[in-house]
Amino acid sequence: MSIASQALIEVETYLMVLARIGGMFGFAPLFGSQNIPRQVKAALSIVLALVIFPVVSLPAGGYPGNLIGYALCIGKEILVGIIIGYVAALITVSVQLAGHLIDMQIGFGLVNIVDPISGRQITVIGQLQYIIAMLIFLGTNSHHVLLTAIAESYRLVPIAEFALSDACQTGIIMLFRDMFSLAIRIAAPVTCALLLTDVVMAMLARAVPQMNVFIVGFPLKILAGLLVLAMALPTFVGLLRGSFQGLDRDIVLVLRGVR
């Protein structure tokens, strides 16, 4: 094999690795933040690809000889990276969903703000919980887990061998189930407390008809909701810590079906 042919293979391999890493950086928590300039993301992707690609095995059948075939392989690598990033992002989506449920119960549902990190409109409590989730994400070194996962992914899904299977679809369904379960567990303390508050206010309305329940109930629900939210903060942190610590397991669960 000539030096030019070997150099071409190395460049093609590097571009494949760069595509997978770029796909992950587009959706992963923190890495996919809009607060991080695109130039910084591109630089991180380039450096990380330089570190990983020397140990990546070449595909058994080699690379396609035409541009369309190679572009399809690049697309497959981007999809693998997106899957890795999206699995991690599901946890933060659970946090935002729980915050939305809490805000609707407290009465903050009409107060929507634009999250500068995700670029989406979320509620006040959802924004607060999302910021706490990002701090826990960094505190548990889950960003290291993502970087390790992108390197280990080549053992589970070699280059140009992406194919969705029934096992992958089952894994994705299980992750969505866990996402809704996590959101409900996070929102449960405040939701239950506000339900009891509504029951108490209904009893007061029957006992004291002269009292305006709507004027008294609104600030009371805010006070009760924020108080219970503060008391349930250790539980919230524990749930997120456990979810982030199992992130590598979730990624492997999905990637084992991507063959």
C-alpha positions in Angstrom: 0.0 0.0 0.0 1.4 3.4 -1.0 1.9 6.2 1.5 -0.8 8.3 -0.2 -3.4 5.4 0.1 -2.5 4.9 3.8 -2.8 8.7 4.4 -6.2 8.7 2.7 -7.4 5.9 4.9 -6.2 7.7 8.0 -8.0 10.9 7.0 -11.2 9.0 6.3 -11.1 7.3 9.7 -10.5 10.6 11.4 -13.5 12.2 9.7 -15.6 9.2 10.8 -14.6 9.7 14.4 -15.1 13.4 14.1 -18.7 12.9 12.9 -19.6 10.6 15.8 -18.1 13.1 18.3 -19.8 16.0 16.7 -23.2 14.2 16.8 -22.8 13.7 20.5 -21.7 17.3 21.2 -24.9 18.5 19.4 -27.3 16.9 21.9 -25.4 16.0 25.1 -26.0 18.0 28.3 -23.6 20.8 28.8 -21.7 20.0 25.6 -24.7 20.9 23.5 -25.4 24.1 25.4 -26.0 27.1 23.2 -23.9 29.2 25.7 -20.8 27.4 24.4 -19.6 29.0 21.2 -19.6 26.8 18.1 -15.9 27.5 17.6 -15.2 26.0 21.1 -17.4 22.9 20.3 -15.6 22.5 17.0 -12.2 22.8 18.7 -13.1 20.2 21.4 -14.5 17.8 18.7 -11.3 18.1 16.7 -9.0 17.6 19.7 -11.0 14.6 21.0 -11.1 13.0 17.6 -7.3 13.3 17.4 -7.0 11.5 20.7 -9.5 8.7 19.8 -9.0 7.9 16.2 -5.5 6.2 16.4 -7.1 3.3 18.5 -10.2 2.9 16.3 -10.3 -0.2 14.2 -11.0 0.1 10.4 -14.1 -1.4 9.0 -13.7 -5.0 7.8 -14.8 -4.2 4.3 -13.0 -0.9 4.1 -14.5 2.4 3.2 -16.9 2.8 0.1 -15.1 3.9 -3.0 -17.7 6.5 -4.0 -18.6 9.7 -2.4 -22.3 8.8 -1.8 -21.4 5.6 0.1 -18.9 7.4 2.2 -21.4 10.2 3.0 -23.9 7.6 4.1 -21.3 6.1 6.5 -20.7 9.7 7.9 -24.4 10.0 8.4 -24.4 6.7 10.4 -21.6 7.9 12.6 -23.5 11.1 13.3 -26.6 9.1 14.3 -24.6 7.0 16.7 -23.2 10.2 18.3 -26.7 11.7 18.5 -28.0 8.6 20.3 -25.2 8.8 22.9 -25.9 12.5 23.5 -29.7 12.0 23.5 -29.6 9.2 26.1 -27.8 11.6 28.5 -30.2 14.5 27.6 -33.2 12.4 28.6 -32.3 12.9 32.2 -32.4 16.7 31.9 -35.7 16.5 29.9 -37.1 14.6 32.9 -36.0 17.4 35.2 -37.7 20.0 33.0 -40.9 18.0 32.7 -41.0 17.7 36.5 -40.5 21.4 36.9 -43.3 22.0 34.4 -45.6 19.8 36.5 -44.7 21.6 39.7 -45.1 25.0 38.1 -48.6 24.2 36.8 -49.6 23.1 40.3 -48.1 26.1 42.1 -49.4 28.6 39.6 -46.2 29.5 37.9 -47.2 27.9 34.7 -47.9 31.2 33.0 -44.4 32.5 33.8 -42.3 31.1 30.9 -38.7 32.1 30.4 -36.2 31.3 27.7 -33.5 29.0 28.9 -30.2 30.3 27.5 -28.6 26.9 27.9 -31.2 24.8 25.9 -32.7 27.7 23.9 -36.3 26.5 24.9 -39.0 28.1 26.9 -39.3 26.5 30.3 -41.0 27.5 33.6 -39.4 29.0 36.7 -39.0 25.9 38.8 -38.0 24.0 35.7 -35.2 26.4 35.1 -34.1 26.2 38.8 -34.1 22.4 38.8 -32.3 22.3 35.4 -29.4 24.5 36.8 -29.2 22.2 39.8 -29.2 19.2 37.5 -26.2 20.6 35.5 -24.3 21.2 38.8 -24.9 17.6 39.8 -24.0 16.5 36.2 -20.6 18.1 36.7 -20.3 17.1 40.4 -20.7 13.4 39.6 -18.2 13.6 36.7 -20.9 12.5 34.3 -19.2 14.5 31.5 -16.3 12.2 31.9 -18.7 9.3 31.5 -19.9 10.7 28.1 -16.3 11.1 26.9 -15.5 7.5 27.9 -18.7 6.3 26.3 -17.8 7.9 22.9 -14.5 6.0 23.1 -16.0 2.7 24.2 -18.8 3.0 21.6 -16.4 1.8 18.9 -16.2 -1.5 20.7 -20.0 -1.9 20.6 -20.7 -0.2 17.3 -17.7 -0.3 15.0 -17.3 2.3 12.2 -19.9 2.0 9.4 -21.9 -0.8 11.2 -24.8 1.2 12.4 -28.2 -0.6 12.2 -31.2 -0.2 14.4 -32.5 -3.5 15.8 -35.4 -4.6 18.0 -33.1 -4.6 21.0 -32.2 -0.9 20.4 -35.9 0.0 20.1 -36.7 -1.9 23.3 -33.8 0.0 25.0 -35.1 3.4 23.8 -38.7 2.6 25.1 -37.3 1.6 28.5 -35.3 4.9 28.7 -38.5 6.9 27.9 -40.3 4.9 30.5 -37.6 5.7 33.0 -37.7 9.4 32.0 -41.4 9.7 32.8 -40.9 7.7 36.0 -38.1 10.0 37.1 -40.1 13.1 36.3 -43.1 11.9 38.4 -40.9 11.0 41.3 -39.3 14.4 41.3 -42.6 16.2 41.2 -44.5 13.8 43.5 -43.7 15.6 46.9 -44.8 19.0 45.8 -47.8 17.7 43.8 -49.1 15.7 46.8 -48.5 18.6 49.2 -50.5 20.9 46.9 -53.3 18.4 46.5 -53.6 18.3 50.3 -53.6 22.1 50.3 -56.5 22.1 47.8 -58.4 19.7 50.1 -57.8 21.9 53.1 -58.9 25.0 51.2 -62.1 23.2 50.1 -62.9 22.3 53.7 -62.3 25.9 54.7 -64.5 27.2 52.0 -67.3 25.0 53.3 -66.7 26.0 56.9 -66.2 29.7 56.3 -68.2 30.7 53.2 -67.3 34.4 53.7 -63.7 33.7 53.0 -62.5 34.3 49.4 -60.7 31.0 48.7 -59.1 32.2 45.5 -57.4 35.2 47.1 -56.2 33.2 50.1 -55.4 30.0 48.2 -53.1 31.4 45.6 -50.4 32.7 47.9 -50.9 29.7 50.2 -50.2 27.3 47.4 -47.1 29.2 46.4 -45.8 29.1 50.0 -46.6 25.5 50.5 -45.1 24.5 47.2 -41.8 26.3 47.7 -41.6 25.0 51.3 -42.0 21.4 50.2 -39.7 21.9 47.3 -37.0 23.1 49.6 -37.6 20.1 52.0 -37.5 17.7 49.1 -34.3 19.0 47.6 -32.1 16.2 49.2 -34.4 13.7 47.6 -34.2 15.5 44.2 -30.4 15.5 44.4 -30.3 11.8 45.3 -32.6 10.9 42.4 -30.4 12.8 39.9 -27.2 11.5 41.3 -28.4 7.9 40.9 -29.6 8.6 37.3 -26.3 10.2 36.3 -24.3 7.4 37.9 -26.3 4.9 35.8 -25.7 6.9 32.6 -23.0 4.5 31.3 -25.4 1.6 31.8 -28.2 3.3 29.8 -25.8 4.2 26.9 -24.6 0.6 26.7 -28.2 -0.7 26.9 -29.0 1.2 23.7 -25.8 0.8 21.8 -25.9 -3.0 22.2 -28.9 -2.9 19.9 -27.3 -0.6 17.4 -25.6 -3.1 15.2 
